[in-house]
Amino acid sequence: MKEANLEDQYASFPEIKRPEVLKFLDWIHAQPHISDRFSEGEALHFFHACRCSMEVAKQVLDTNLTARTHLEEFFVNLDCERPEIRRAMRTVSIVPLPGATPEGYRVILAKLDDLNTSNYNFADVMKLYCMVFDFWMYEDGIQPGHVIVIDLKNTSLGHVARIGLLQMKKFLYYLQEAAAIRLIGFHFINIVPFMDKILALMTPFMKKELTSVLHMHSDLKEFYKFVPKEMLPKEYGGHQLEETNLGKEIYYKKLLNNRKEMLEFETRHQVNEKLRPGKAKNASDLFGIEGNFKKLDID
């Protein structure tokens, strides 16, 4: 893993003052429950995502690392050689696209490859998604914004039935409260007739800020207004990237080649609750009592 060049990032975002980021980094290293190996580049992501507000960045960083510690199904055991991760690699394509939109936004595309619902595990797929996203951001550096694209082609009711309501709550909590990105758009393309079932899983946990950037497209021509066609893989009419299957192999190979570094990334992005000043936190502090969440009933 090669961290993005700091000088280039500061040059691209002159509104970010390096002395302020270094103050933030000093604060991070003074926290007994946070790793002292947290880097300036990693701190920069949070400072930028929080629009240079020191206090907001402190809060979001602590929320992020606390969530990563207690959201075990998404952020613990980031070993790409584990069988469940290798299965997720066969099941889905998760591809950061080359280039950027005219506004400078970076785009990540996810789609289903294996149509066998028994091979689809939502938690494992989201763990792989976060691994790819983390690796991408680490090497790519801070950006004006990010766009998430989910292609629902070949998705069935059987796939939706395998998504736990509590899992969705936890993931959307992380995305909205803790992710160190400026999320500009969240797009579903090739939408399915049972979109209401998918939205029924999501909307109870979506804030208005996420709702305002959520878009659903049955027609790719409308989608191209947000993400230019030429940025997309060949099967979507683009020409910058070969088929998504080839694109995913590039990124999955990066994960496999950097297995040790990803495991170090995992430990660096967790907290030690025994050393936290004041009261230790647990999952219920973040998400409330887990209770009896059941999977969504599919008619």
VOVEXFI-994434 format. One record per residue: residue in three letters; x, y, z of N, C-alpha, C, O in turn. Coordinates in steps of 0.05 Angstrom, whole numbers. Each point is the difference from the previous one (the first is absolute). Last residue first. Layout:
 residuo   n.xx   n.yy   n.zz  ca.xx  ca.yy  ca.zz   c.xx   c.yy   c.zz   o.xx   o.yy   o.zz
     ALA      X      Y      Z      X      Y      Z      X      Y      Z      X      Y      Z
...
END
This chain:
 residuo   n.xx   n.yy   n.zz  ca.xx  ca.yy  ca.zz   c.xx   c.yy   c.zz   o.xx   o.yy   o.zz
     ASP   -853   -217      7    -26    -13     -9      6    -16    -25    -19    -13    -11
     ILE     87     37     93     -5      4    -29    -25    -14     -8     -2    -25      3
     ASP     49     66     93    -17    -20    -12     -5      8    -29     -9     22     -6
     LEU     98      3     65    -25     10    -12    -16    -23    -12     11    -17    -14
     LYS     53     -2     98      3      6    -29    -27      9    -11    -22     -9     10
     LYS     37     28     92     -3    -23    -17      6      8    -29     -2     24     -6
     PHE     23     10    114     -3      7    -28     -2    -25    -16     17    -19      3
     ASN    -21     42    100     -8    -22    -17     -4      9    -28    -23     -1    -10
     GLY     92     51     83    -27    -10     -2     -5    -22    -20     19    -13     -9
     GLU     55     80     38     -3    -13    -26    -27    -13     -3    -11     -1    -22
     ILE     35     92     77     -2    -28      5     -7    -15    -25    -18      8    -15
     GLY     69     81     -4    -23     -7     17      0    -30      5     16    -15    -11
     PHE     54     61    -38    -24     -7    -16    -25     -5     17    -21     -6    -11
     LEU    110     35     46     -1     10    -27    -28     -3    -13    -10     18    -12
     ASP     29    -53     98      4     29      2     -2     13    -27     -9     23     -3
     SER      7   -117     11    -26     12      7      2     30      3    -19     15     -3
     ALA     98    -68    -14    -17      3    -23    -27     13      6    -10     16    -16
     ASN     88     11     82     -6    -26    -13    -20      5    -23     -8     22     -5
     LYS     86     35     75    -24     -2    -17     -3    -28    -10     19    -15     -2
     ALA     29     63     96      3    -15    -25    -26     -1    -15    -22      1     12
     LYS     47     79     58    -15    -26     -3      6    -12    -27     -1     13    -21
     GLY     75     55     55    -28     -1      7    -11    -28     -5     14    -20      2
     PRO     69     35    -58     -7     17     24    -30      0      5    -16      2    -18
     ARG     67    -86    -29    -16     25     -6     -4     16     25     -8    -11     21
     LEU     53    -77    -32     16     24      4    -16     26     -5     12     21      3
     LYS    -49   -109    -15     11     -1     27     16     25      7      3      7     23
     GLU    -39    -24   -111    -20     10     19     11      0     29     -9     17     16
     ASN     56     -7   -112      4    -18     23    -19     11     22      7     19     14
     VAL    -17     -9   -127      6     12     26      5    -22     21     -9    -23     -4
     GLN     24     28   -110    -17     -9     22      9     14     26     22     11      1
     HIS     22     -8    -90    -26     13     -1    -20    -12     20    -24      0     -5
     ARG    113    -34     -8      4     29      3    -26     16      1     -1     22     10
     THR      2   -116    -26      6      5     28      5     30      5     -6     10     22
     GLU    -12    -37   -112    -23     -7     18      7      7     29    -16     14     13
     PHE     84     -6    -78    -20     22     -3    -23     -5     19    -10     18     13
     GLU     72    -86    -21     11     22     16    -19     24     -1     -3     14     20
     LEU    -18    -85    -75     -4     -9     28     11     21     19    -11      5     22
     MET     25      8   -113    -28      4      6     -6     -8     29    -17     12     13
     GLU    104    -26    -47     -5     28      4    -29      6      7     -6     18     16
     LYS     31   -106    -39     12      7     26     -6     30      6     -7      7     23
     ARG    -20    -41   -108    -15    -12     22     10      9     27    -16      8     18
     ASN     33     15   -117      5     17     23    -15    -10     25     -9     15     17
     ASN      2    -58   -102     29      6      1      8     17     24     23      1      7
     LEU   -115    -22    -23     15    -24      5     30      4      3     13    -11     17
     LEU    -69     84    -43     -6     -8     28     17    -25      7     11     -1     22
     LYS     -6     29   -111     13     19     18     -4     -7     29     18      0     16
     LYS    -65    -48    -81     28     -8      1     16     18     18     19     -8     14
     TYR   -108     30    -31      2    -23     19     28    -11      2      9     -8     21
     TYR    -26     78    -82     -2      9     28      2    -23     19     12      2     21
     ILE    -10    -21   -114     22     18      6      0      8     30     20     -1     13
     GLU    -92    -49    -49     24    -16      4     24     17      8     17     -9     15
     LYS    -98     49    -41     -1     -9     28     25    -17      6     11      0     22
     GLY    -24     33   -110      6     22     19      1    -10     29     16      9     16
     LEU    -42    -67    -85     29      5     -1      8     21     20     21     -1     12
     ASN   -112    -19    -21     14    -24     10     30      4      0     14    -10     18
     THR    -72     75    -56      3      3     29     14    -25     12     14      3     20
     GLU      7     26   -122    -22    -11     15      5      2     30     23     -1      9
     GLU     39     68    -54    -11    -25    -12    -24     -9     17    -10     15     16
     LEU     36     89    -21      6    -25     15    -12    -23    -16    -21      2    -12
     GLN     15     86    -22     24      3     17      8    -26     13     23     -4      6
     HIS   -103     23    -63     24    -10    -14     25      3     17     22     -8     -9
     GLY   -141     -3     15     24     15      4     24    -11    -16     -3    -20    -13
     GLY    -91    -15     24      4     19    -22     25     17      2      5     17    -17
     TYR    -34    -90     75    -18     22      5      3     22    -22    -11     21      2
     GLU     65   -101      1    -27     -9     -1    -21     21      5    -24     -4     -4
     LYS    120     22      9    -10     -4    -27    -29     -8     -1    -15      8    -17
     PRO     47     49    103     10    -24    -15    -15     -4    -26    -21     11     -5
     LEU     25     90     41    -10    -26      9     13    -23    -16     12      4    -21
     MET     -1     94      8     14     -9     25     -6    -29      6     15    -13     15
     GLU    -57     61    -88     27     -8     -6     16     -9     24     21    -14     -3
     LYS   -111     49      9      1    -27    -11     29    -10     -4      6    -23      4
     PRO    -31     96     73      2     -2    -30      5    -28     -9     14    -16     12
     VAL    -69     48     74     26    -14     -5      3     -3    -30    -15    -15    -12
     PHE    -58     65     40     15      1     25     28    -12     -3     19     11     10
     LYS    -82    -11    -81      1     28      7     17      4     26     10     22      5
     TYR    -32   -109    -41     24     13    -12      2     29      6     22     12     -3
     PHE    -99    -64     29     23     -4     18     26     14    -11     16     10     15
     GLU    -95    -13    -67     -4     18     22     24     -1     19      9     21     10
     LYS    -11    -82    -80      4     27    -11     -3     21     21     14     20      0
     LEU    -32   -113     17     28      8      4      5     28    -12     18     14      9
     ASP   -110    -56     33     11      8    -26     28     11      4      4     19     15
     SER    -56    -45     58     -7    -22    -18     13      4    -27      2    -19    -16
     HIS     22     59    119      0      3    -29     -9    -26    -13     13    -21      4
     MET     -6     85     95     -7    -26    -12     -4      3    -30    -16     17     -8
     HIS     66     37    101    -13      1    -27     -4    -28    -10     16    -18      4
     LEU     14     84     89     -8    -27    -10    -15      3    -26    -19     14     -2
     VAL     51     57     62     19     -8    -21     -6    -28    -11     16    -10    -15
     SER    -70     51     85      3     21    -21     19     -7    -22     -1     11    -22
     THR    -12    -67    100    -23     -1    -18      3     20    -23     -9     -6    -23
     LEU     72      9     92      5    -23    -18    -23     -3    -20      4     -6    -23
     GLU    -11     74     87     24      5    -16      5    -23    -19      8      5    -23
     LYS    -77    -10     88     -8     15    -24     24      5    -18     -3      3    -24
     LYS      7    -91     83     -4     28      6     -6     15    -26      4    -10    -22
     MET    -19    -98     46     13     20    -17     -8     28     10    -23      6      5
     PHE     -8    -96     25     26      8     11     14     22    -15     24      5      5
     PRO   -109    -47    -30     -3      5     29     26     11     13     -1     12     21
     THR     -2    -38   -116    -11     26      7     -3      4     30      2     23      9
     MET     31   -108    -53     18     23      3    -13     25     13     12     12     17
     LEU    -57    -98    -39     23     -6     17     16     25      7     12      1     22
     ALA    -83      5    -82    -11     -5     26     21     -8     20     -2      4     24
     LEU     23      8   -116     -3     26     15    -11     -4     27      5     15     19
     ILE      1    -90    -74     27      9      6     -1     26     16     14      4     20
     LYS    -94    -39    -53     10    -18     21     28      9      9      7     -1     24
     ASP    -50     46    -96    -13      6     26     11    -17     23      1      9     22
     MET     25    -24   -113     15     21     13    -12      7     27     14      8     19
     PHE    -35    -78    -91     -4     -2     29     17     21     15     10     -6     22
     PRO     -6     -7   -118    -28      5      6     -6      1     30    -20     11      9
     VAL    119     18    -43    -17    -24     -2    -29      6      8     -5     20     13
     ILE     95     40    -58    -16     -6     24    -20    -23     -6     -7     -4    -23
     ASN     93     48    -19    -14    -25     -8    -19     -9     23      1    -23      9
     ILE     63     87     34     -6     -1    -28    -12    -28     -7      3    -19     16
     PHE     15     92     73     -7    -27     -8     -6      1    -30    -17     16     -9
     HIS     77     53     76    -16     -6    -23     -6    -30     -3     19    -16      2
     PHE     19    105     59     -5    -29      5    -20     -9    -20    -24      7      2
     GLY     95     85     18    -22    -13    -13     -1    -30      7     21    -12      3
     ILE     39     76     38    -14     19    -18    -24    -14    -13    -21     14     -5
     LEU     89    -21     96    -17    -16    -18    -18     19    -16    -17     14     10
     ARG    113     -9     43    -22     18     -7    -17    -15    -21      8     -1    -23
     ILE     54    -47    103     -3      9    -28    -21     21     -2    -17      3     18
     ALA     49    -68     57     17     24     -5     -1      8    -29     21      2    -13
     ALA    -94    -56     82     17     -3    -24     14     26     -6    -12     22      1
     ALA    -56    -35     71     28     -6      6     19     -1    -24     24      2      3
     GLU   -124     13      4     11     13     24     30     -2      2     12     15     14
     GLN    -67    -52    -88    -10     27      5     15     14     23      2     24     -1
     LEU     18   -115    -26      3     17    -24     -7     29      6     13     18    -10
     TYR    -25    -85     78     29      6     -6      2     19    -23     16     19      2
     TYR   -102    -47     19     11     16     22     29      7     -6      7     24      1
     LEU    -48    -84    -58     -8     27     -6      8     19     22      5     24     -5
     PHE     12   -116     18     16     10    -22     -7     29     -7     18     17     -4
     LYS    -67    -61     72     28      4      8     16     12    -23     16     19      4
     LYS   -105    -45    -20      0     23     18     29      7      7      8     24      0
     MET    -23   -101    -51     -3     24    -16      1     25     18     12     20     -7
     GLN     -9   -103     49     25      4    -15     -2     26    -17     19     15     -1
     LEU    -95    -43     48     20     11     18     26      5    -14     14     20      5
     LEU    -82    -63    -53     -8     28      5     20     13     19      7     24     -4
     GLY     20   -104    -64    -11      4     26     -6     29      5     16     18     -7
     ILE    -10    -79    -85     11     24     13    -14      4     26    -25      3      1
     ARG      4    -71    -68     24     -7     16     13     24     13     21     -3     12
     ALA    -97      8    -72     -9    -15     24     24     -7     18     -4     -7     24
     VAL     18     46   -109    -10     20     19     -8    -13     26      4     11     22
     HIS     22    -67    -94     23     15     11     -9     20     21     12      2     21
     GLY    -79    -50    -66     16    -18     18     24     14     11      8     -6     23
     LEU    -62     47    -89    -12      2     27     15    -17     20      2      6     24
     SER     57     23   -106    -26    -13      4    -11      6     27     15     10     18
     THR     61     31    -98     -7     -3     29    -28    -12      2    -18      8    -15
     ASN     63     17    -69      1    -28      9     -5     -4     30      2    -23     10
     LYS     22    121    -35     -6    -20    -20      5    -28     11     20     -5     13
     LEU     -7     94     30    -18    -21     10     -7    -21    -20    -17    -18      5
     ASP     99     93     21    -14    -12    -23    -17    -23     10     11    -20     10
     ILE     34    111     39     -7    -28      3    -17     -9    -24    -21     11     -4
     VAL     93     74     37    -18    -10    -20     -5    -30      5     20    -15      2
     ILE     22    113     47     -4    -29      2    -21     -8    -21    -21     12     -1
     VAL     93     75     15    -26     -9    -10      0    -30      2     18    -14    -11
     HIS     42    104     56     -2    -27     -9    -29     -7     -8    -19     10     12
     GLY     90     85     -2    -23    -15      8      0    -28    -12     16     -6    -18
     PRO     59     70     16    -23     18      4    -26    -14      9    -16     12     14
     GLN    109    -58     15    -12      8    -26    -24     19      5    -10      1     22
     ILE    107    -52     28    -26     14      2     -9     10    -28     16      6    -17
     GLY     46    -93     16      0     25     14    -27     14      1    -20    -11    -10
     ASP     56    -78    -28    -11     21    -17      2     28     13      1     20    -14
     GLU     24   -105     56     18      5    -22     -8     25    -16     17     13    -13
     TYR    -71    -40     86     27      2     11     20      8    -22     18     16      4
     MET   -108    -36    -26      3     26     11     28      5     11     11     22     -2
     TRP    -32   -109    -32     -2     21    -22      5     28     12     16     15    -12
     PHE    -23    -87     72     25     -2    -15      1     22    -21     21     13     -4
     ASP   -101    -21     52     22      9     17     26      0    -15     16     20      2
     PHE    -91    -56    -45     -3     29      3     23     11     16     12     21     -7
     VAL    -18   -115     -2      8     13    -26     -1     30      3     18     14     -9
     MET    -48    -61     83     29     -5     -4      9     13    -26     21     13      0
     CYS   -113    -12     20     15     19     17     30     -4     -3     15     20      1
     TYR    -70    -81    -46     -5     27    -11     16     21     15     14     17    -12
     LEU    -16   -106     45     17      3    -24     -2     28    -12     20     11     -8
     LYS    -78    -30     78     28      0     10     19      4    -23     19     16      1
     MET   -108    -28    -22      5     27      9     27      2     12     13     21     -1
     VAL    -40   -106    -27      2     18    -23      6     29      8     16     13    -12
     ASP    -34    -77     79     26     -5    -12      5     18    -25     22     10     -4
     ALA   -106     -5     49     22     10     17     27     -4    -13     17     17      2
     PHE    -94    -52    -47      1     29      0     23     11     17     14     18     -9
     ASN    -21   -109    -47     -2      6     29      5     30      2     22     10     -6
     TYR    -42    -90    -74     -1     28      7     -3      4     30    -20     -8     11
     ASN     18    -76    -62     28     10      3      1     29      8     22     10      5
     SER   -105    -56    -22     13    -13     23     29      9      4     11     -4     22
     THR    -65     32    -98     -5     15     25     13    -13     24      6     14     19
     ASN     23    -12   -123     -9    -20     19     -3     14     27     19      8     13
     LEU     18     33    -93    -29      3      4    -12    -20     20    -23      2      7
     ASP    121     50    -27    -11    -27      5    -29      3      7     -7     11     21
     ASP     49     70    -38     11    -18    -21    -12    -28      2     -9    -11    -20
     LEU    -17    122     49     -1    -29      6     11    -16    -23     -6      5    -23
     LYS     36     99     50    -21    -16    -14      3    -29      8     21     -9      9
     ALA     17    121      9     -2    -27     10    -23    -14    -15    -21     11     -6
     LEU     93     83      2    -23    -16    -11      0    -28     12     21    -13      2
     ILE     20    122     15      4    -28      5    -26    -15     -8    -22      8      8
     VAL     75     96    -25    -23    -18     -2      8    -29      6     21     -9     -9
     ARG      9    124     22      9    -28     -5    -24    -19      4    -17      5     16
     TYR     23    106    -43     -9    -21     18     10    -27     -9      1     -6    -24
     GLY      7     97    -18     23    -11     15     -7    -22     19     16     -9     16
     GLU    -71     58    -82      3     15     25     23    -10     16      7     12     21
     PRO    -31    -54   -103      9     27     -6      3     17     25     16     19      0
     THR     -3   -122     17    -21     15    -14     10     28     -6     21      8     10
     ALA     52    -85     -4    -18     14     17    -22     13    -16      3      3    -25
     GLY     79    -90     19     -9     27     -8    -20     11     21     -3    -10     22
     PRO      8    -95    -26     21     19     -6    -12     27     -7    -23      2     -9
     LEU    -27    -71     77      3      6    -29     23     20     -4      5     17     17
     PRO    -28    -98     58      4     29     -2      7      7    -29     18    -12    -12
     VAL    -72    -77     46     20     11    -17      1     31      2    -18     13     -8
     ILE    -22   -117     39      1     27     12     24     14    -12     23     -8      4
     SER    -89    -86    -20     21     17    -10     -2     27     14    -21     12      1
     VAL    -13   -116     33     -5     28     -9     25     12    -12     22     -8      5
     THR    -25    -85     23    -29      6     -1     -5     28    -12    -20      3    -14
     ARG    107    -42     34    -12    -14    -23    -28      9     -5    -11     -2    -22
     MET     57     36     96     14      9    -24    -11    -13    -25     -1     12    -21
     ALA    -30    -40    106    -11     26     -7     13     11    -25    -13     13    -17
     ARG     48    -92     52    -26     -5    -11    -13     26     -9    -12      2    -21
     ARG     93      4     67      4    -11    -27    -26     -6    -14     -3      5    -24
     ILE     -1     21    114      7     23    -17      6     -9    -29     -8     13    -19
     GLU    -12    -79     84    -24     16     -5      6     25    -17    -17      9    -15
     PRO     88    -69     42    -18    -11    -21    -24     17     -5    -10      1    -23
     ARG    105     42     52    -22    -15     14    -20    -10    -21     -6     14    -19
     GLU     82     43      0      3    -28     -5    -21    -17     14     -3    -24     -4
     CYS     13    120     13    -12     -7    -26      5    -29     -8    -11     -9    -20
     ASP      0     63    115     19    -18    -13    -12    -10    -26    -18    -16      0
     LEU    -11     76     80      2     10    -28     22    -16    -14     19     12    -11
     ASN    -69    -12    104     10    -23    -16      1      7    -29    -11    -13    -17
     VAL    -51     79     62     19    -16     15      7    -25    -17    -17    -10    -15
     PHE    -49     80    -10     27     12      3     20    -17     15     23     10      4
     PHE   -121    -30    -25     10     16    -22     30      7      1     12      4    -21
     GLU    -61    -55     89     -7    -13    -25     10     15    -25      3    -12    -21
     GLU      7     46    112     19    -22     -7     -6    -13    -27     18     -8    -14
     LEU    -33     99     67    -14    -12    -23     16    -23    -11     12      2    -22
     HIS     23     49     94    -24    -15      9    -17    -11    -22    -17    -17      4
     THR     98     69    -19      7    -20     21    -23    -18      7      3    -24      4
     ARG    -12     96    -65     16    -21    -12      8    -21     21      4    -23     -8
     ALA    -51    100     37    -17    -17    -17     15    -23    -12     -9    -23      0
     THR     58     87     48    -17    -16     18    -18    -18    -15     -4    -24      7
     LEU     57     84    -56     16    -22     12    -15    -17     19      4    -24      3
     ASN    -49     98    -42      9    -18    -20     15    -24     12     -6    -23     -5
     THR    -20     95     60    -23    -16     -7      8    -21    -21     -9    -23      2
     ASP     73     86     23     -5    -19     22    -24    -18     -6      1    -24      6
     LEU     19     90    -70     22    -19      2     -5    -20     22      2    -24     -4
     VAL    -61     97     -5     -4    -20    -21     22    -22      1     -6    -23     -4
     GLN     13     96     65    -24    -16      6     -4    -23    -21     -5    -23      7
     LYS     75     86    -20      5    -16     24    -23    -19      5      4    -24      6
     ALA    -16     88    -74     19    -21     -8      7    -19     23      1    -24     -3
     VAL    -53    101     20    -16    -20    -14     18    -24     -9     -8    -23      2
     GLU     51     96     39    -17    -14     19    -17    -21    -13     -4    -22     11
     MET     60     78    -66     16    -17     19    -18    -17     18      4    -24      3
     SER    -25     61   -103     -8      6     28     14    -20     18     -4    -24     -1
     CYS      8     28    -98     21     14     15     -9      8     28     12     18     13
     ARG    -65    -73    -74      2     27    -10     17     18     19     -7     22      7
     CYS     -9   -120     -6    -15     16     19      4     30     -5     -5     16     18
     ALA     49    -81    -71    -28     -9     -1    -17     18     18    -23      4     -6
     HIS    117      9      7    -12      9    -25    -29     -7     -1    -17     17     -7
     PHE     66    -48     80      0     30      1    -13     11    -25    -16     19      2
     PHE     30   -112      3    -21      8     18     -2     30      0    -23     11      1
     HIS     92    -48    -52    -26     -9    -11    -23     10     17    -20     10    -10
     LEU    110      2     40     -8     20    -20    -28     -8    -12    -16     18     -5
     ALA     61    -76     65    -13     22     14    -11     20    -20    -21     11      4
     GLU     72    -81    -39    -26    -10     10    -15     21     15    -25      2     -2
     GLY    112     19    -27    -18     -3    -23    -28    -10      8    -20      8    -11
     GLU     89     -2     76    -10     26     -8    -20     -2    -23    -20     14     -1
     SER     27   -101     62     18     17    -16    -12     28     -5    -24      4      3
     PHE     23    -85     77    -18     13    -18     15     22    -14     14     16     13
     ARG     18    -74     58     11     -3    -27    -19     12    -21      4     -3    -24
     ASP    -19     -5    121     19     22     -5     13     -3    -28     18     16     -7
     SER   -120    -48     42     27     -9     -8     18     24     -5     -8     20    -12
     ILE    -74    -14     82      4      0    -29     29     -7     -6     18      8     15
     HIS    -54      4     75    -15    -22    -12      3     -3    -30    -11    -18    -12
     PRO     50     90     68     12    -26      8    -14    -24    -14     12    -22     -2
     GLN      5    124    -34    -23    -16     11     10    -28      6     10    -14    -18
     ALA     44     83    -23     -2      4     30    -23    -17     12     -2     -1     24
     HIS     20      5   -119     21    -15     13      0      3     31     13    -15     14
     ILE    -75     65    -67     -5    -29     -4     21    -16     16     -7    -19     14
     TRP     18    112    -17    -22     -8     18     -5    -30     -2     -5    -13     20
     ASP     68     49    -79     10      0     28    -21     -8     20      5    -16     18
     LEU    -31     28   -107     16    -25      3     12     -2     28      0    -21     11
     PHE    -45    101    -34    -19    -22      2     14    -27      4     -8    -16     17
     LYS     61     90    -34    -12      3     26    -20    -23      6     -1    -12     21
     LEU     37     18   -107     20    -11     19     -9      3     29      6    -16     17
     VAL    -60     53    -85     -1    -29     -2     20    -12     20     -6    -21     12
     GLU      8    113    -21    -25     -8     14     -2    -30     -1     -8    -12     20
     PRO     80     52    -66      4      2     29    -25     -9     15      2    -11     22
     ARG     -7     14   -119     15    -23     12      4      3     30     -2    -20     14
     LYS    -80     61    -72     25      9     11     14    -23     15    -10    -11     19
     ILE    -67     23   -101      8    -16     23     28      8      9     19     -2    -15
     GLU    -59     41    -62    -15      9     24      6    -16     25     -6      8     22
     PRO     42    -28   -111     15     21     15    -16     10     25     12     12     17
     PHE    -10    -99    -81    -20     11     18     13     21     18      5     -4     24
     SER     47    -41    -89    -27     -1    -14    -22     12     17    -20      8    -11
     ALA    109    -16     45      1     19    -23    -28      1    -14     -8     21    -10
     TYR     22    -83     81     -2     27     10      0     21    -22    -13     20      2
     GLN     25   -110    -27    -26      4     11     -4     28     11    -20     13     -5
     ASP    105    -40    -28    -19      3    -22    -28      5     11    -15     17    -11
     GLU     83    -36     73      4     27    -12    -20      4    -23    -11     22     -3
     LEU     12   -107     46    -12     21     17      3     27    -14    -19     16      0
     ASN     10   -115    -47     20     20      6    -13     24     15    -19     12    -10
     ALA    -20   -114     17      0     23    -18     19     21      9      4      5     24
     GLU     13   -107      3    -17     22      8      3     23    -20     22      6     -9
     LYS    -10   -113     -5     16     25     -2    -19     23      6    -17      6    -16
     MET     24   -120     31    -17     24      0     18     25      0     17      3     17
END
